[in-house]
Amino acid sequence: MSFSYKNFDLFNPTEEHKMLRETIRSFTENEVEPQAHEYDRKENFNLSLFKKSAELGLLGITVPEAYGGSGLDATAAVIAHEELSASDPGFCLAYLAHAMLMVNNLAQNGSETQKQKYLPKLCSGEWVGAMGMSEPHVGTDVLGMTTTAEKKGDHYILNGRKMWITNGTIDENKTPCDLVLVYAKTGEKNGRSLISTFIVEKSFTGFYVGQKIKDKLGMRASNTAELVFENCVVPAANLIGQEGDSMLHMMKNLEIERLTLAAMSLGIARRSLQIMNKYAIDREAFGKPLNFFGQIQKYIGESYAEYQASRAYVYDTSRKLDLHKEGNRLDSDGVKLVATTMSKNVADRAIQVLGGYGYVGEYIVERLWRDAKLLEIGGGTLEAHQKNITRDLSKNLNLI
C-alpha cells in the first residue's frame, strides 16, 4: 500500500493534534506565561495552575478515557510538553513527572484494580503524583539502589531514601505528594537484584519528606525533594505486577519520558529563537539592525536550523512510538541526546544576542538557559544516552 504525504503535517498529523496544540498554546499564553517569572523567583510550584490544567485533559493525556484520561498518543504528549515549556519549563517538568513518570507508568503497568482506584484521582488533578527511582548515591546505576522492600504477610516493609524527586513535595511545608511509584529491591535471582514497583500513598505510615531541595540552578518552579521510607507499610496489593518486573516497567516508560523531555527542549529553543530574532530586528547598532551583522546572523541561522532538525527527529520518533510496548530505545535516547544540548545552545546564543538584557530575568532567556541544563542530566544523562546508543548499534548493524 502506498502512502501519500500530500497535506501530511508531521507536527500536527491529525485535526485532533492541531486543535490540541491550539488549546494548549492559548492556555500557555493566558495562564502559564503570566505566572512563570514569579514562581521561578520564589522557587514554588503553582498547584492551582496544575489543577487547572486537568480541565484540558492534560494530566491523563495518554490514559484511556475509561479511567478519566484523554486517550491520546505519544505525539499528543510531545505537543503538550513543547507548548508548555515554551513559557515555563519548570512548571512543565512538574507536569511531566505527574503525567508521564507516574500516571502513564501506572496506566501501562498497573492492574485493573490499581488503575480503577488511582487513575481517576490523578487525571482529575485531585491527586499529584511522582516517581521515586534515584537515590542519594545512585543515579543512572539503577541496580545499585539500596531501597528495599521485604514482604511480611499481606504487606511489604519499605526502607530507603529517594533523592531528586520532582513533585516529591507540593509546598513549603514539605507536604508529600499524594502518590509515588517507588522502585525497591525485593531480593536477588541468579546473582542479580530483583527490582519491584510499589504504589505508596502519602498517608502510609513511615513515609515522609526528608528535605526540599532549594537553590537549584533551574527548573525552580517545580519542587524537588528527598523522600524517606522508614519501615513504611505498603499493602501487598500495591505491588505493580510481580516482584522483579520493574526493569520492564522502567524501560517501557523511559521511552516516553525521554521523548517528552526532548519535547521540552523544543519549547525552550523555539521561545529563545523567537526572542533573539525579534530583538535582532528591533535593536540597532551603528545605524543598522543587529540582524544586519554576520555574527548575529550566524547565531540566528544556526539556531533555526538546529531547532528544525531536532523538531523533525522528535516528532518522527513520537509518530513511531507505541505507548503499550518497549521497542524504540535507540531513538528515544537519540532525540534527548540531540535536542537537550541544542536547546541549551540556542538559549545561550539568545543571551549573547541580547547582551546585558539577556542576562536579566525580564527578557526570559536567562531562565530558559538555566532550565535547559537540567534536561542534559535528568531522565538519563548525556553519557547514558551515548552508552545506550552505542550498545544498541553494536548489537544490530541494520539499525543504521
VENJO-V485771 format. One record per residue. N is the residue number from 0. RES is the residue in three letters. PSI is psi in whole degrees, 0 to 359 (none if undefined). OMEGA is omega in degrees with one decimal (999 if undefined). BURIAL is I if it has 24 or more other ideal C-beta (glycine too) atoms within 12 Angstrom, else O. Layout:
n->N res->RES psi->PSI omega->OMEGA burial->BURIAL
n->N res->RES psi->PSI omega->OMEGA burial->BURIAL
This chain:
n->0 res->MET psi->130 omega->178.4 burial->O
n->1 res->SER psi->152 omega->-180.0 burial->O
n->2 res->PHE psi->129 omega->179.6 burial->O
n->3 res->SER psi->130 omega->179.2 burial->O
n->4 res->TYR psi->6 omega->178.8 burial->O
n->5 res->LYS psi->126 omega->179.4 burial->O
n->6 res->ASN psi->8 omega->177.8 burial->O
n->7 res->PHE psi->131 omega->-180.0 burial->O
n->8 res->ASP psi->111 omega->-177.6 burial->O
n->9 res->LEU psi->325 omega->-173.9 burial->O
n->10 res->PHE psi->340 omega->175.7 burial->I
n->11 res->ASN psi->72 omega->-170.7 burial->I
n->12 res->PRO psi->338 omega->177.6 burial->I
n->13 res->THR psi->167 omega->177.4 burial->O
n->14 res->GLU psi->328 omega->178.0 burial->O
n->15 res->GLU psi->319 omega->177.7 burial->O
n->16 res->HIS psi->319 omega->179.7 burial->I
n->17 res->LYS psi->315 omega->179.2 burial->O
n->18 res->MET psi->322 omega->178.2 burial->O
n->19 res->LEU psi->315 omega->179.9 burial->I
n->20 res->ARG psi->316 omega->-179.9 burial->I
n->21 res->GLU psi->320 omega->-179.8 burial->O
n->22 res->THR psi->313 omega->-177.9 burial->I
n->23 res->ILE psi->324 omega->178.8 burial->I
n->24 res->ARG psi->320 omega->177.5 burial->I
n->25 res->SER psi->317 omega->177.2 burial->O
n->26 res->PHE psi->319 omega->-179.3 burial->I
n->27 res->THR psi->314 omega->-179.0 burial->I
n->28 res->GLU psi->320 omega->-173.4 burial->O
n->29 res->ASN psi->331 omega->-173.4 burial->O
n->30 res->GLU psi->319 omega->-174.0 burial->I
n->31 res->VAL psi->313 omega->-175.8 burial->I
n->32 res->GLU psi->316 omega->-176.3 burial->I
n->33 res->PRO psi->335 omega->-175.6 burial->O
n->34 res->GLN psi->353 omega->-169.0 burial->I
n->35 res->ALA psi->311 omega->-176.2 burial->I
n->36 res->HIS psi->319 omega->-177.8 burial->I
n->37 res->GLU psi->312 omega->-176.5 burial->O
n->38 res->TYR psi->331 omega->172.5 burial->I
n->39 res->ASP psi->314 omega->-177.5 burial->I
n->40 res->ARG psi->322 omega->-178.3 burial->O
n->41 res->LYS psi->351 omega->-175.6 burial->O
n->42 res->GLU psi->47 omega->-179.7 burial->I
n->43 res->ASN psi->151 omega->175.2 burial->I
n->44 res->PHE psi->129 omega->-178.3 burial->I
n->45 res->ASN psi->87 omega->-175.3 burial->I
n->46 res->LEU psi->322 omega->-179.1 burial->I
n->47 res->SER psi->322 omega->176.9 burial->O
n->48 res->LEU psi->321 omega->177.1 burial->I
n->49 res->PHE psi->313 omega->179.9 burial->I
n->50 res->LYS psi->327 omega->178.9 burial->I
n->51 res->LYS psi->328 omega->179.4 burial->O
n->52 res->SER psi->340 omega->177.1 burial->I
n->53 res->ALA psi->331 omega->-179.7 burial->I
n->54 res->GLU psi->338 omega->177.9 burial->O
n->55 res->LEU psi->359 omega->-178.1 burial->I
n->56 res->GLY psi->17 omega->-173.8 burial->I
n->57 res->LEU psi->329 omega->-172.0 burial->I
n->58 res->LEU psi->340 omega->174.2 burial->I
n->59 res->GLY psi->46 omega->-169.6 burial->I
n->60 res->ILE psi->328 omega->-179.4 burial->I
n->61 res->THR psi->6 omega->-177.1 burial->I
n->62 res->VAL psi->139 omega->177.1 burial->I
n->63 res->PRO psi->147 omega->-177.8 burial->I
n->64 res->GLU psi->334 omega->-179.1 burial->O
n->65 res->ALA psi->338 omega->-179.7 burial->O
n->66 res->TYR psi->14 omega->178.5 burial->I
n->67 res->GLY psi->6 omega->-179.1 burial->I
n->68 res->GLY psi->185 omega->-179.2 burial->I
n->69 res->SER psi->347 omega->175.6 burial->I
n->70 res->GLY psi->31 omega->-177.1 burial->O
n->71 res->LEU psi->177 omega->-171.0 burial->I
n->72 res->ASP psi->187 omega->-177.8 burial->I
n->73 res->ALA psi->325 omega->179.1 burial->I
n->74 res->THR psi->321 omega->176.4 burial->I
n->75 res->ALA psi->318 omega->178.0 burial->I
n->76 res->ALA psi->321 omega->178.0 burial->I
n->77 res->VAL psi->316 omega->178.7 burial->I
n->78 res->ILE psi->313 omega->-178.5 burial->I
n->79 res->ALA psi->315 omega->-176.8 burial->I
n->80 res->HIS psi->325 omega->177.0 burial->I
n->81 res->GLU psi->315 omega->-175.7 burial->I
n->82 res->GLU psi->315 omega->-178.6 burial->I
n->83 res->LEU psi->319 omega->-175.8 burial->I
n->84 res->SER psi->346 omega->175.1 burial->I
n->85 res->ALA psi->344 omega->177.5 burial->I
n->86 res->SER psi->310 omega->-172.4 burial->I
n->87 res->ASP psi->85 omega->-179.5 burial->I
n->88 res->PRO psi->329 omega->179.2 burial->I
n->89 res->GLY psi->313 omega->176.3 burial->I
n->90 res->PHE psi->320 omega->-179.6 burial->I
n->91 res->CYS psi->325 omega->178.4 burial->I
n->92 res->LEU psi->320 omega->176.0 burial->I
n->93 res->ALA psi->320 omega->176.7 burial->I
n->94 res->TYR psi->315 omega->-179.4 burial->I
n->95 res->LEU psi->316 omega->-179.0 burial->I
n->96 res->ALA psi->324 omega->178.4 burial->I
n->97 res->HIS psi->303 omega->-169.0 burial->I
n->98 res->ALA psi->328 omega->-177.1 burial->I
n->99 res->MET psi->306 omega->-173.7 burial->I
n->100 res->LEU psi->322 omega->-179.9 burial->I
n->101 res->MET psi->297 omega->-167.2 burial->I
n->102 res->VAL psi->310 omega->178.4 burial->I
n->103 res->ASN psi->320 omega->178.7 burial->I
n->104 res->ASN psi->312 omega->-179.9 burial->I
n->105 res->LEU psi->320 omega->-179.6 burial->I
n->106 res->ALA psi->326 omega->-178.1 burial->I
n->107 res->GLN psi->329 omega->-170.0 burial->I
n->108 res->ASN psi->344 omega->-176.8 burial->I
n->109 res->GLY psi->164 omega->175.6 burial->I
n->110 res->SER psi->168 omega->179.1 burial->O
n->111 res->GLU psi->318 omega->179.3 burial->O
n->112 res->THR psi->316 omega->-180.0 burial->O
n->113 res->GLN psi->319 omega->-179.2 burial->I
n->114 res->LYS psi->318 omega->179.2 burial->I
n->115 res->GLN psi->326 omega->-177.5 burial->O
n->116 res->LYS psi->319 omega->-168.9 burial->O
n->117 res->TYR psi->324 omega->-171.7 burial->I
n->118 res->LEU psi->319 omega->179.5 burial->I
n->119 res->PRO psi->320 omega->179.1 burial->I
n->120 res->LYS psi->325 omega->179.3 burial->I
n->121 res->LEU psi->322 omega->-179.2 burial->I
n->122 res->CYS psi->329 omega->-177.8 burial->I
n->123 res->SER psi->347 omega->-176.3 burial->I
n->124 res->GLY psi->359 omega->176.6 burial->I
n->125 res->GLU psi->323 omega->178.5 burial->O
n->126 res->TRP psi->147 omega->174.7 burial->I
n->127 res->VAL psi->134 omega->-176.3 burial->I
n->128 res->GLY psi->163 omega->178.1 burial->I
n->129 res->ALA psi->173 omega->177.5 burial->I
n->130 res->MET psi->131 omega->-177.4 burial->I
n->131 res->GLY psi->104 omega->177.7 burial->I
n->132 res->MET psi->305 omega->-175.4 burial->I
n->133 res->SER psi->151 omega->178.6 burial->I
n->134 res->GLU psi->166 omega->-175.3 burial->I
n->135 res->PRO psi->324 omega->-177.3 burial->O
n->136 res->HIS psi->11 omega->-177.8 burial->O
n->137 res->VAL psi->118 omega->177.3 burial->I
n->138 res->GLY psi->268 omega->-178.0 burial->O
n->139 res->THR psi->330 omega->-178.8 burial->I
n->140 res->ASP psi->79 omega->-174.4 burial->O
n->141 res->VAL psi->321 omega->-178.0 burial->I
n->142 res->LEU psi->348 omega->177.5 burial->O
n->143 res->GLY psi->4 omega->-178.5 burial->O
n->144 res->MET psi->152 omega->-177.9 burial->I
n->145 res->THR psi->352 omega->177.0 burial->I
n->146 res->THR psi->133 omega->-177.2 burial->I
n->147 res->THR psi->156 omega->173.9 burial->I
n->148 res->ALA psi->120 omega->-178.6 burial->I
n->149 res->GLU psi->128 omega->-177.1 burial->I
n->150 res->LYS psi->132 omega->177.4 burial->O
n->151 res->LYS psi->92 omega->-179.8 burial->O
n->152 res->GLY psi->241 omega->-176.2 burial->O
n->153 res->ASP psi->19 omega->178.6 burial->O
n->154 res->HIS psi->169 omega->174.7 burial->O
n->155 res->TYR psi->150 omega->173.0 burial->I
n->156 res->ILE psi->116 omega->-174.5 burial->I
n->157 res->LEU psi->129 omega->178.1 burial->I
n->158 res->ASN psi->132 omega->177.7 burial->I
n->159 res->GLY psi->183 omega->179.5 burial->I
n->160 res->ARG psi->142 omega->174.5 burial->I
n->161 res->LYS psi->143 omega->-173.1 burial->I
n->162 res->MET psi->154 omega->177.4 burial->I
n->163 res->TRP psi->38 omega->-174.4 burial->I
n->164 res->ILE psi->110 omega->175.6 burial->I
n->165 res->THR psi->131 omega->-175.1 burial->I
n->166 res->ASN psi->10 omega->178.9 burial->I
n->167 res->GLY psi->324 omega->172.5 burial->I
n->168 res->THR psi->154 omega->-176.4 burial->I
n->169 res->ILE psi->358 omega->-178.4 burial->I
n->170 res->ASP psi->182 omega->-178.5 burial->O
n->171 res->GLU psi->345 omega->-179.0 burial->O
n->172 res->ASN psi->10 omega->-179.7 burial->O
n->173 res->LYS psi->36 omega->173.5 burial->O
n->174 res->THR psi->125 omega->-179.5 burial->O
n->175 res->PRO psi->154 omega->170.6 burial->I
n->176 res->CYS psi->170 omega->-170.4 burial->I
n->177 res->ASP psi->328 omega->-173.9 burial->I
n->178 res->LEU psi->135 omega->179.1 burial->I
n->179 res->VAL psi->134 omega->167.9 burial->I
n->180 res->LEU psi->120 omega->-175.4 burial->I
n->181 res->VAL psi->131 omega->175.5 burial->I
n->182 res->TYR psi->134 omega->-177.5 burial->I
n->183 res->ALA psi->155 omega->175.7 burial->I
n->184 res->LYS psi->136 omega->177.4 burial->I
n->185 res->THR psi->29 omega->179.0 burial->I
n->186 res->GLY psi->195 omega->180.0 burial->O
n->187 res->GLU psi->156 omega->175.1 burial->O
n->188 res->LYS psi->123 omega->-177.8 burial->O
n->189 res->ASN psi->39 omega->177.5 burial->O
n->190 res->GLY psi->8 omega->-178.1 burial->O
n->191 res->ARG psi->136 omega->-178.3 burial->O
n->192 res->SER psi->139 omega->172.1 burial->I
n->193 res->LEU psi->119 omega->179.0 burial->I
n->194 res->ILE psi->130 omega->-177.6 burial->I
n->195 res->SER psi->158 omega->-175.5 burial->I
n->196 res->THR psi->132 omega->-178.4 burial->I
n->197 res->PHE psi->144 omega->175.0 burial->I
n->198 res->ILE psi->117 omega->-176.4 burial->I
n->199 res->VAL psi->122 omega->175.5 burial->I
n->200 res->GLU psi->151 omega->-177.4 burial->I
n->201 res->LYS psi->339 omega->-178.8 burial->I
n->202 res->SER psi->353 omega->-176.0 burial->O
n->203 res->PHE psi->136 omega->179.5 burial->I
n->204 res->THR psi->135 omega->176.5 burial->O
n->205 res->GLY psi->5 omega->177.9 burial->I
n->206 res->PHE psi->126 omega->176.6 burial->I
n->207 res->TYR psi->167 omega->178.6 burial->I
n->208 res->VAL psi->125 omega->179.3 burial->I
n->209 res->GLY psi->308 omega->178.6 burial->I
n->210 res->GLN psi->149 omega->170.1 burial->O
n->211 res->LYS psi->129 omega->-177.5 burial->I
n->212 res->ILE psi->120 omega->-177.9 burial->I
n->213 res->LYS psi->169 omega->173.0 burial->O
n->214 res->ASP psi->42 omega->176.2 burial->O
n->215 res->LYS psi->153 omega->175.8 burial->I
n->216 res->LEU psi->312 omega->-176.9 burial->I
n->217 res->GLY psi->190 omega->-177.8 burial->I
n->218 res->MET psi->39 omega->-174.6 burial->I
n->219 res->ARG psi->344 omega->179.3 burial->I
n->220 res->ALA psi->3 omega->170.8 burial->I
n->221 res->SER psi->142 omega->-179.9 burial->I
n->222 res->ASN psi->136 omega->177.9 burial->I
n->223 res->THR psi->135 omega->-173.2 burial->I
n->224 res->ALA psi->162 omega->168.4 burial->I
n->225 res->GLU psi->133 omega->178.5 burial->I
n->226 res->LEU psi->136 omega->-175.9 burial->I
n->227 res->VAL psi->136 omega->177.5 burial->I
n->228 res->PHE psi->109 omega->-179.6 burial->I
n->229 res->GLU psi->102 omega->-175.7 burial->O
n->230 res->ASN psi->44 omega->-179.2 burial->O
n->231 res->CYS psi->127 omega->-176.6 burial->I
n->232 res->VAL psi->117 omega->-178.7 burial->I
n->233 res->VAL psi->123 omega->178.2 burial->I
n->234 res->PRO psi->142 omega->178.7 burial->I
n->235 res->ALA psi->332 omega->178.7 burial->I
n->236 res->ALA psi->346 omega->-179.4 burial->O
n->237 res->ASN psi->7 omega->168.7 burial->I
n->238 res->LEU psi->130 omega->178.5 burial->I
n->239 res->ILE psi->121 omega->-178.5 burial->I
n->240 res->GLY psi->221 omega->179.5 burial->I
n->241 res->GLN psi->163 omega->174.4 burial->O
n->242 res->GLU psi->134 omega->179.6 burial->I
n->243 res->GLY psi->0 omega->-177.5 burial->I
n->244 res->ASP psi->352 omega->-169.4 burial->I
n->245 res->SER psi->327 omega->-178.7 burial->I
n->246 res->MET psi->324 omega->176.1 burial->I
n->247 res->LEU psi->317 omega->178.4 burial->O
n->248 res->HIS psi->315 omega->-177.7 burial->I
n->249 res->MET psi->309 omega->-173.4 burial->I
n->250 res->MET psi->321 omega->179.3 burial->I
n->251 res->LYS psi->318 omega->-176.2 burial->I
n->252 res->ASN psi->336 omega->178.0 burial->I
n->253 res->LEU psi->331 omega->-178.6 burial->I
n->254 res->GLU psi->313 omega->179.5 burial->I
n->255 res->ILE psi->329 omega->176.3 burial->I
n->256 res->GLU psi->310 omega->-177.1 burial->I
n->257 res->ARG psi->325 omega->177.2 burial->I
n->258 res->LEU psi->317 omega->-178.6 burial->I
n->259 res->THR psi->330 omega->172.0 burial->I
n->260 res->LEU psi->321 omega->175.1 burial->I
n->261 res->ALA psi->323 omega->177.2 burial->I
n->262 res->ALA psi->323 omega->174.8 burial->I
n->263 res->MET psi->321 omega->178.5 burial->I
n->264 res->SER psi->324 omega->178.3 burial->I
n->265 res->LEU psi->317 omega->179.5 burial->I
n->266 res->GLY psi->317 omega->178.4 burial->I
n->267 res->ILE psi->314 omega->-178.3 burial->I
n->268 res->ALA psi->318 omega->-179.1 burial->I
n->269 res->ARG psi->314 omega->-179.7 burial->I
n->270 res->ARG psi->319 omega->178.7 burial->I
n->271 res->SER psi->319 omega->179.3 burial->I
n->272 res->LEU psi->318 omega->178.3 burial->I
n->273 res->GLN psi->316 omega->-177.5 burial->I
n->274 res->ILE psi->314 omega->-178.1 burial->I
n->275 res->MET psi->326 omega->179.4 burial->I
n->276 res->ASN psi->315 omega->179.1 burial->I
n->277 res->LYS psi->317 omega->-179.5 burial->O
n->278 res->TYR psi->320 omega->-179.3 burial->I
n->279 res->ALA psi->337 omega->175.8 burial->I
n->280 res->ILE psi->317 omega->-173.3 burial->O
n->281 res->ASP psi->326 omega->-174.0 burial->O
n->282 res->ARG psi->136 omega->178.3 burial->I
n->283 res->GLU psi->150 omega->172.7 burial->O
n->284 res->ALA psi->131 omega->-178.6 burial->O
n->285 res->PHE psi->34 omega->176.6 burial->O
n->286 res->GLY psi->6 omega->-179.5 burial->O
n->287 res->LYS psi->149 omega->172.7 burial->O
n->288 res->PRO psi->150 omega->-176.8 burial->O
n->289 res->LEU psi->325 omega->-176.9 burial->I
n->290 res->ASN psi->2 omega->173.1 burial->I
n->291 res->PHE psi->336 omega->-171.7 burial->O
n->292 res->PHE psi->140 omega->-174.6 burial->O
n->293 res->GLY psi->323 omega->-179.3 burial->O
n->294 res->GLN psi->319 omega->-179.7 burial->O
n->295 res->ILE psi->322 omega->177.1 burial->I
n->296 res->GLN psi->322 omega->178.4 burial->O
n->297 res->LYS psi->314 omega->180.0 burial->O
n->298 res->TYR psi->314 omega->-176.7 burial->I
n->299 res->ILE psi->314 omega->-177.3 burial->I
n->300 res->GLY psi->314 omega->179.9 burial->O
n->301 res->GLU psi->322 omega->-179.8 burial->I
n->302 res->SER psi->316 omega->-180.0 burial->I
n->303 res->TYR psi->313 omega->-177.5 burial->I
n->304 res->ALA psi->317 omega->-179.3 burial->O
n->305 res->GLU psi->322 omega->177.5 burial->I
n->306 res->TYR psi->313 omega->-178.2 burial->I
n->307 res->GLN psi->323 omega->178.1 burial->O
n->308 res->ALA psi->315 omega->178.7 burial->O
n->309 res->SER psi->320 omega->-178.5 burial->I
n->310 res->ARG psi->318 omega->178.2 burial->I
n->311 res->ALA psi->319 omega->179.6 burial->O
n->312 res->TYR psi->316 omega->-179.0 burial->I
n->313 res->VAL psi->312 omega->-176.3 burial->I
n->314 res->TYR psi->329 omega->174.8 burial->I
n->315 res->ASP psi->322 omega->177.7 burial->I
n->316 res->THR psi->320 omega->179.1 burial->I
n->317 res->SER psi->325 omega->179.6 burial->I
n->318 res->ARG psi->327 omega->-175.5 burial->I
n->319 res->LYS psi->353 omega->-175.1 burial->I
n->320 res->LEU psi->127 omega->176.0 burial->I
n->321 res->ASP psi->116 omega->-177.4 burial->O
n->322 res->LEU psi->340 omega->-172.4 burial->I
n->323 res->HIS psi->357 omega->179.4 burial->O
n->324 res->LYS psi->155 omega->176.7 burial->O
n->325 res->GLU psi->149 omega->178.3 burial->O
n->326 res->GLY psi->357 omega->-178.9 burial->O
n->327 res->ASN psi->49 omega->179.2 burial->I
n->328 res->ARG psi->326 omega->-177.4 burial->I
n->329 res->LEU psi->310 omega->-176.2 burial->I
n->330 res->ASP psi->335 omega->173.9 burial->I
n->331 res->SER psi->326 omega->171.1 burial->I
n->332 res->ASP psi->320 omega->-176.2 burial->I
n->333 res->GLY psi->316 omega->-178.3 burial->I
n->334 res->VAL psi->324 omega->179.1 burial->I
n->335 res->LYS psi->322 omega->177.7 burial->I
n->336 res->LEU psi->316 omega->-175.7 burial->I
n->337 res->VAL psi->312 omega->-170.7 burial->I
n->338 res->ALA psi->324 omega->-175.7 burial->I
n->339 res->THR psi->315 omega->177.9 burial->I
n->340 res->THR psi->324 omega->176.1 burial->I
n->341 res->MET psi->314 omega->-176.5 burial->I
n->342 res->SER psi->321 omega->177.5 burial->I
n->343 res->LYS psi->318 omega->-179.7 burial->I
n->344 res->ASN psi->321 omega->179.4 burial->I
n->345 res->VAL psi->317 omega->177.0 burial->I
n->346 res->ALA psi->323 omega->178.2 burial->I
n->347 res->ASP psi->318 omega->178.2 burial->I
n->348 res->ARG psi->324 omega->179.0 burial->I
n->349 res->ALA psi->318 omega->176.4 burial->I
n->350 res->ILE psi->319 omega->-179.2 burial->I
n->351 res->GLN psi->319 omega->179.9 burial->I
n->352 res->VAL psi->319 omega->-179.1 burial->I
n->353 res->LEU psi->346 omega->179.1 burial->I
n->354 res->GLY psi->228 omega->-178.5 burial->O
n->355 res->GLY psi->325 omega->179.4 burial->O
n->356 res->TYR psi->327 omega->178.7 burial->I
n->357 res->GLY psi->343 omega->-174.6 burial->I
n->358 res->TYR psi->356 omega->-178.3 burial->O
n->359 res->VAL psi->157 omega->-171.4 burial->O
n->360 res->GLY psi->332 omega->-175.5 burial->O
n->361 res->GLU psi->328 omega->-175.5 burial->O
n->362 res->TYR psi->7 omega->165.1 burial->I
n->363 res->ILE psi->324 omega->-170.6 burial->I
n->364 res->VAL psi->333 omega->177.9 burial->I
n->365 res->GLU psi->324 omega->176.7 burial->I
n->366 res->ARG psi->318 omega->178.2 burial->I
n->367 res->LEU psi->320 omega->178.3 burial->I
n->368 res->TRP psi->316 omega->179.1 burial->I
n->369 res->ARG psi->318 omega->-179.2 burial->I
n->370 res->ASP psi->325 omega->-175.2 burial->I
n->371 res->ALA psi->327 omega->-175.3 burial->I
n->372 res->LYS psi->323 omega->-178.7 burial->I
n->373 res->LEU psi->328 omega->-175.7 burial->I
n->374 res->LEU psi->342 omega->174.3 burial->I
n->375 res->GLU psi->354 omega->-175.9 burial->I
n->376 res->ILE psi->307 omega->-175.3 burial->I
n->377 res->GLY psi->150 omega->179.4 burial->I
n->378 res->GLY psi->19 omega->-175.5 burial->I
n->379 res->GLY psi->126 omega->179.8 burial->I
n->380 res->THR psi->165 omega->175.5 burial->I
n->381 res->LEU psi->320 omega->-178.2 burial->I
n->382 res->GLU psi->324 omega->177.7 burial->O
n->383 res->ALA psi->320 omega->178.6 burial->I
n->384 res->HIS psi->318 omega->178.3 burial->I
n->385 res->GLN psi->317 omega->178.4 burial->O
n->386 res->LYS psi->311 omega->-177.4 burial->O
n->387 res->ASN psi->315 omega->-179.0 burial->I
n->388 res->ILE psi->315 omega->-179.6 burial->I
n->389 res->THR psi->317 omega->179.3 burial->O
n->390 res->ARG psi->317 omega->-178.9 burial->O
n->391 res->ASP psi->319 omega->179.9 burial->O
n->392 res->LEU psi->328 omega->-180.0 burial->O
n->393 res->SER psi->337 omega->-179.0 burial->O
n->394 res->LYS psi->337 omega->-175.5 burial->O
n->395 res->ASN psi->101 omega->-178.4 burial->O
n->396 res->LEU psi->341 omega->-178.4 burial->O
n->397 res->ASN psi->354 omega->179.8 burial->O
n->398 res->LEU psi->339 omega->179.9 burial->O
n->399 res->ILE psi->none omega->999 burial->O
